[in-house]
Amino acid sequence: MPLPRSPLHDQHEALGAKIVPFGGWEMPLSYPEGTLAEHRACRSGAVVFDVSHLGTVRVTGAGAFATLQRSFTNDLGRITPGRAQYTHLLDDADASVLDDIIVWWADEETFDVMPNASNTAGVLEALRLEAMPEAGSTEALDVTSSRAILAVQGPEARRMLGQIWPDAAAVNRFNVVDLRWHDVACRVAGTGYTGEDGVEVAVPSEAAPALWQALLSAGIIPAGLGARDTLRLEAGLPLHGHELGPGITPLQAGLGWVVAWDKPNFRGRKALDAERQAGVARKLRAILAESRRPPRAGQAVLHDGAIVGELTSGNYSPTLECGIALGFLVPGIEIGNTVEIDQRGQLVPARVVKPPFVHRPT
């Protein structure tokens, strides 16, 4: 069975993009200039990513707020309509992160829940199971196929976007605003996954090619998912399936701030409470290598000759020009400790550092 394609698939092919399977979709990994050039363009100017493979589950109704509160770790009561929030959906048995999610709260009874690509069906099922009829009617629908999502990112993103769509460029960080692009209804959020400033735009599928071309005409560079991954790694951001997923809890990943402990209940709370009291068996750490050679997931990390953990993500940092990685280490290994990475039998010196690897203006 063919994999789903973005509404912009033809545009990517016309630009010579390398199309690969990604999250159950066919998506652009890079364009002819290459991942390094796209990465650097995002750090110095502005790029646009097609992230239409990400899911959108629209949750509506009088009971929508209560359903999401019961389902997710974070507390929507900390924000208001017109804002976005990062949160987790946990396995009720062991508090593993089934998915990490951005919620776009559009209005009192409308929420766009944004799962990772391959997790959309599971998130939809979980929300339907956690629905609270006593709080009012709730409807959860997968609307992924009805829209494209374009992420405009970089220090020049707002200035360049403002040349063609000033209202979208003015959407502040973690705000959510409904706008119109040439009379087409769109939803714009001040969110992203690069460590840079920018916005993400949900645009109806049929209007996506016109918006894409307008962004490129404004001088914004198309970038593929390869650059998005090296950018998120430099920013020290976790990736589901690597730093989050089966067997990995928010506490192990250093994301306890995503958990609203003062909420009455949420999925996985009992198991997470138990781990909180007992202490975690491992911690996610950022590791800076003394080599240009890219570290890779699965490579062992050693301290004083003993294996103390394993990498979950690793790559060459185009900004720092050395290897960087994330990995789970035993609790005794702290920031500032020296370690070694076993790169196919060669021990490469490295140091545990505080993320992000690359600090950007806020």
Wavefront OBJ file of the C-alpha trace (Angstrom):
o trace
v 0.000 0.000 0.000
v 1.479 3.390 -0.977
v 2.522 5.703 1.838
v 0.589 8.957 2.326
v 2.032 12.021 0.645
v 2.050 15.666 1.601
v -0.202 18.028 -0.380
v 3.121 19.574 -1.463
v 4.632 16.367 -2.830
v 4.698 17.632 -6.435
v 6.397 20.862 -5.351
v 9.113 18.900 -3.563
v 9.739 16.701 -6.579
v 9.931 19.743 -8.856
v 12.649 21.173 -6.594
v 14.654 17.935 -6.828
v 14.073 16.893 -3.229
v 15.244 13.520 -1.975
v 11.993 11.834 -0.930
v 12.187 9.124 1.745
v 9.779 7.201 4.006
v 9.427 9.181 7.245
v 6.923 8.536 10.007
v 4.798 6.455 7.653
v 4.769 9.159 4.949
v 6.804 10.046 1.871
v 8.575 13.266 2.867
v 11.522 15.397 1.681
v 14.764 14.590 3.476
v 16.780 17.278 1.691
v 16.987 19.404 -1.439
v 19.919 19.634 -3.895
v 21.886 22.132 -1.762
v 22.044 19.491 0.981
v 21.285 19.187 4.676
v 24.291 21.209 5.876
v 23.332 24.205 3.729
v 19.705 23.979 4.840
v 20.750 23.756 8.487
v 22.975 26.828 8.192
v 20.254 28.736 6.348
v 17.926 28.169 9.302
v 20.562 29.350 11.778
v 21.353 32.530 9.794
v 18.234 33.361 7.766
v 14.897 31.639 7.231
v 13.743 28.280 5.935
v 10.418 26.547 5.461
v 9.821 22.910 6.359
v 6.871 20.869 5.173
v 5.797 18.995 8.314
v 2.434 17.830 7.018
v 3.241 14.306 8.209
v 2.568 15.463 11.761
v -0.920 14.598 12.941
v -3.819 16.871 13.817
v -6.567 15.510 16.042
v -9.271 18.146 16.461
v -11.023 17.874 19.814
v -14.211 19.901 20.205
v -17.182 20.231 22.498
v -18.081 21.257 26.020
v -16.129 18.296 27.428
v -12.984 18.822 25.352
v -11.021 20.664 28.065
v -11.798 18.041 30.724
v -10.922 15.191 28.347
v -7.515 16.665 27.540
v -6.833 17.407 31.194
v -7.486 13.772 32.063
v -5.446 12.488 29.104
v -2.261 14.579 29.231
v 0.386 15.376 31.856
v 0.485 19.154 31.562
v -2.193 21.503 32.894
v -4.192 23.422 30.312
v -5.408 25.571 33.196
v -1.993 27.258 33.078
v -2.814 28.754 29.678
v -5.869 30.219 27.930
v -7.530 30.002 24.500
v -5.191 31.384 21.874
v -2.152 29.662 23.356
v -0.158 26.457 22.702
v 1.210 23.974 25.235
v 3.724 21.111 25.151
v 2.508 17.968 26.935
v 2.808 14.161 27.151
v 0.453 11.224 26.731
v 1.587 8.411 29.038
v 1.083 4.671 29.133
v -1.163 4.101 32.122
v 0.792 1.001 33.235
v 4.409 2.226 33.346
v 4.244 5.985 32.580
v 6.171 5.568 29.305
v 5.714 8.514 26.948
v 3.342 7.197 24.271
v 3.708 10.538 22.540
v 4.885 14.088 23.124
v 2.402 16.566 21.797
v 1.751 20.234 21.122
v -1.818 21.345 21.838
v -3.080 24.403 19.943
v -5.988 25.826 21.956
v -7.957 27.723 19.322
v -11.095 28.743 21.251
v -13.039 27.693 24.355
v -14.178 24.386 22.871
v -11.673 23.757 20.033
v -8.251 22.163 20.463
v -5.866 20.929 17.770
v -3.811 18.109 19.291
v -0.598 17.638 17.271
v 0.882 14.121 17.674
v 3.988 12.716 16.040
v 3.241 11.271 12.626
v 3.056 7.555 13.359
v 1.256 8.046 16.680
v -1.866 9.836 15.463
v -4.159 6.793 15.532
v -3.039 5.849 19.036
v -3.546 9.380 20.361
v -7.009 9.519 18.788
v -7.953 6.222 20.431
v -6.636 7.360 23.819
v -8.603 10.603 23.684
v -11.798 8.759 22.866
v -11.196 6.354 25.749
v -10.554 9.211 28.185
v -13.586 11.256 27.095
v -15.617 12.451 30.084
v -19.323 12.533 29.161
v -20.205 14.028 32.543
v -18.263 17.164 31.509
v -20.195 17.530 28.244
v -20.067 16.146 24.736
v -16.658 15.672 23.148
v -15.722 14.849 19.563
v -12.219 13.864 18.458
v -11.524 13.678 14.721
v -8.351 13.053 12.712
v -8.195 16.012 10.305
v -4.598 15.417 9.197
v -5.499 14.819 5.542
v -7.379 18.110 5.257
v -4.383 20.416 5.728
v -0.676 20.954 5.248
v 1.594 22.323 7.957
v 4.451 24.645 7.034
v 7.077 25.602 9.615
v 8.837 28.900 8.854
v 11.902 29.047 11.091
v 15.031 31.111 11.592
v 16.222 34.486 12.925
v 14.911 36.206 9.774
v 11.684 34.155 9.607
v 9.339 36.852 10.864
v 10.878 39.619 8.787
v 10.739 37.614 5.562
v 7.294 36.159 6.243
v 6.111 39.690 7.012
v 6.810 40.705 3.403
v 3.936 38.506 2.216
v 1.784 37.942 5.322
v 2.354 40.451 8.133
v -0.416 39.080 10.375
v 1.178 35.603 10.441
v 4.618 37.069 11.120
v 3.157 38.892 14.143
v 1.935 35.723 15.925
v 3.945 35.623 19.130
v 5.743 32.631 20.578
v 3.320 29.911 21.701
v 0.302 31.980 20.634
v -2.354 30.479 18.348
v -4.304 32.726 15.963
v -6.862 32.033 13.223
v -5.987 34.129 10.156
v -6.785 34.293 6.467
v -4.342 33.842 3.601
v -5.961 35.269 0.450
v -9.419 34.495 1.910
v -8.372 30.982 2.980
v -8.855 30.188 6.670
v -5.563 29.147 8.326
v -4.377 28.524 11.870
v -0.972 29.941 12.838
v 1.030 29.119 15.971
v 4.288 30.525 17.280
v 5.808 27.072 17.628
v 8.657 25.074 16.065
v 11.266 22.359 16.584
v 14.547 23.995 15.637
v 15.609 26.164 18.568
v 15.011 29.188 16.338
v 12.140 31.661 16.298
v 9.309 31.219 13.838
v 5.755 30.070 13.241
v 3.911 26.995 12.029
v 0.947 27.371 9.669
v -1.905 24.911 9.203
v -3.277 25.669 5.742
v -6.022 23.771 3.838
v -4.466 21.221 1.495
v -5.763 22.848 -1.669
v -4.218 26.223 -0.767
v -0.867 24.839 0.421
v 0.974 24.982 -2.952
v 0.185 28.688 -3.394
v 1.403 29.537 0.106
v 4.531 27.398 -0.375
v 5.392 29.238 -3.602
v 4.785 32.614 -1.968
v 7.189 31.729 0.856
v 9.868 30.668 -1.610
v 9.294 33.815 -3.681
v 9.980 35.852 -0.525
v 13.446 34.270 -0.379
v 12.689 31.685 2.308
v 14.750 28.526 1.655
v 13.079 25.083 1.468
v 14.576 22.677 4.017
v 14.063 18.952 4.500
v 13.603 16.774 7.538
v 17.320 15.964 7.680
v 18.106 19.565 8.626
v 15.155 19.640 11.008
v 16.741 16.736 12.886
v 20.213 18.268 13.170
v 18.638 21.547 14.284
v 16.537 19.907 17.008
v 19.595 17.971 18.183
v 21.660 21.157 18.513
v 18.722 22.569 20.493
v 18.789 19.506 22.769
v 15.166 18.644 21.962
v 13.967 15.044 22.402
v 12.674 12.976 19.502
v 9.976 10.387 20.038
v 11.335 6.930 19.269
v 14.760 8.020 20.526
v 14.649 10.100 23.734
v 10.974 9.398 24.363
v 8.937 6.238 23.828
v 8.387 2.754 25.271
v 10.145 2.374 28.622
v 11.057 6.077 28.808
v 9.247 8.323 31.271
v 9.183 12.144 31.446
v 11.336 11.995 34.592
v 14.032 9.910 32.902
v 14.023 12.361 29.977
v 14.468 15.335 32.305
v 11.035 16.676 31.417
v 9.417 16.737 34.832
v 8.299 20.309 34.118
v 5.774 18.844 31.633
v 3.988 17.110 34.533
v 1.347 19.037 36.503
v 1.619 17.217 39.816
v -1.160 19.332 41.301
v -3.747 18.023 38.818
v -6.182 15.521 40.372
v -5.489 12.790 37.807
v -4.014 11.961 34.415
v -3.051 8.810 32.534
v 0.032 7.153 34.005
v 0.018 9.212 37.193
v 0.225 6.276 39.618
v 3.260 4.758 37.883
v 4.934 8.146 37.542
v 4.351 8.918 41.227
v 6.050 5.628 42.119
v 9.086 6.437 39.996
v 9.254 9.939 41.449
v 9.415 8.502 44.962
v 11.908 5.731 44.108
v 14.151 7.840 41.872
v 15.007 7.268 38.214
v 17.395 4.535 37.103
v 18.809 6.662 34.260
v 18.875 10.265 33.076
v 18.943 11.818 29.631
v 22.172 13.724 29.112
v 23.695 15.909 26.393
v 27.195 14.855 25.302
v 29.724 16.979 23.407
v 32.432 14.990 21.608
v 36.031 16.045 20.999
v 35.837 14.891 17.402
v 34.135 15.780 14.136
v 33.075 12.168 13.711
v 29.280 11.890 14.144
v 28.186 9.825 17.163
v 25.271 7.490 16.480
v 22.328 6.061 18.395
v 23.147 2.772 20.089
v 26.799 3.562 20.788
v 27.970 2.896 24.346
v 29.130 5.650 26.702
v 31.959 4.844 29.149
v 33.259 6.517 32.303
v 36.453 5.323 33.948
v 36.422 2.286 31.659
v 32.911 1.132 32.600
v 29.822 1.377 30.414
v 27.460 3.933 31.967
v 24.881 4.364 29.236
v 23.961 4.453 25.576
v 23.334 7.148 22.980
v 19.823 7.666 21.649
v 20.626 10.329 19.023
v 23.870 11.600 17.575
v 25.180 13.577 14.631
v 27.689 16.137 13.413
v 26.853 19.654 14.573
v 27.190 22.053 11.630
v 27.300 25.003 14.036
v 29.867 23.642 16.521
v 31.719 21.534 13.925
v 32.001 18.511 16.186
v 29.951 15.504 17.223
v 27.008 15.937 19.587
v 24.657 13.389 21.098
v 21.876 12.683 23.551
v 21.815 9.519 25.620
v 20.654 7.892 28.826
v 23.332 7.577 31.498
v 23.323 6.256 35.053
v 22.374 8.952 37.601
v 25.909 9.322 38.977
v 27.210 10.875 35.757
v 26.668 14.622 36.023
v 27.110 17.724 33.884
v 30.819 18.464 33.538
v 31.934 14.827 33.791
v 34.249 13.496 31.092
v 33.184 10.323 29.281
v 34.099 8.338 26.188
v 31.925 7.263 23.279
v 32.605 3.849 21.764
v 32.445 4.609 18.041
v 32.916 1.182 16.471
v 35.773 0.267 18.759
v 37.387 3.702 18.878
v 36.950 5.520 22.201
v 36.269 9.209 21.505
v 36.666 11.646 24.433
v 33.553 13.643 25.278
v 31.995 15.740 28.008
v 28.522 15.834 29.559
v 27.079 19.324 29.056
v 23.902 21.207 29.820
v 21.605 21.477 26.780
v 21.065 23.158 24.437
v 24.303 22.664 22.570
v 23.669 25.882 20.628
v 22.207 28.828 22.508
v 20.038 31.182 20.493
v 18.629 34.611 21.379
v 15.187 34.398 22.982
l 1 2 3 4 5 6 7 8 9 10 11 12 13 14 15 16 17 18 19 20 21 22 23 24 25 26 27 28 29 30 31 32 33 34 35 36 37 38 39 40 41 42 43 44 45 46 47 48 49 50 51 52 53 54 55 56 57 58 59 60 61 62 63 64 65 66 67 68 69 70 71 72 73 74 75 76 77 78 79 80 81 82 83 84 85 86 87 88 89 90 91 92 93 94 95 96 97 98 99 100 101 102 103 104 105 106 107 108 109 110 111 112 113 114 115 116 117 118 119 120 121 122 123 124 125 126 127 128 129 130 131 132 133 134 135 136 137 138 139 140 141 142 143 144 145 146 147 148 149 150 151 152 153 154 155 156 157 158 159 160 161 162 163 164 165 166 167 168 169 170 171 172 173 174 175 176 177 178 179 180 181 182 183 184 185 186 187 188 189 190 191 192 193 194 195 196 197 198 199 200 201 202 203 204 205 206 207 208 209 210 211 212 213 214 215 216 217 218 219 220 221 222 223 224 225 226 227 228 229 230 231 232 233 234 235 236 237 238 239 240 241 242 243 244 245 246 247 248 249 250 251 252 253 254 255 256 257 258 259 260 261 262 263 264 265 266 267 268 269 270 271 272 273 274 275 276 277 278 279 280 281 282 283 284 285 286 287 288 289 290 291 292 293 294 295 296 297 298 299 300 301 302 303 304 305 306 307 308 309 310 311 312 313 314 315 316 317 318 319 320 321 322 323 324 325 326 327 328 329 330 331 332 333 334 335 336 337 338 339 340 341 342 343 344 345 346 347 348 349 350 351 352 353 354 355 356 357 358 359 360 361 362
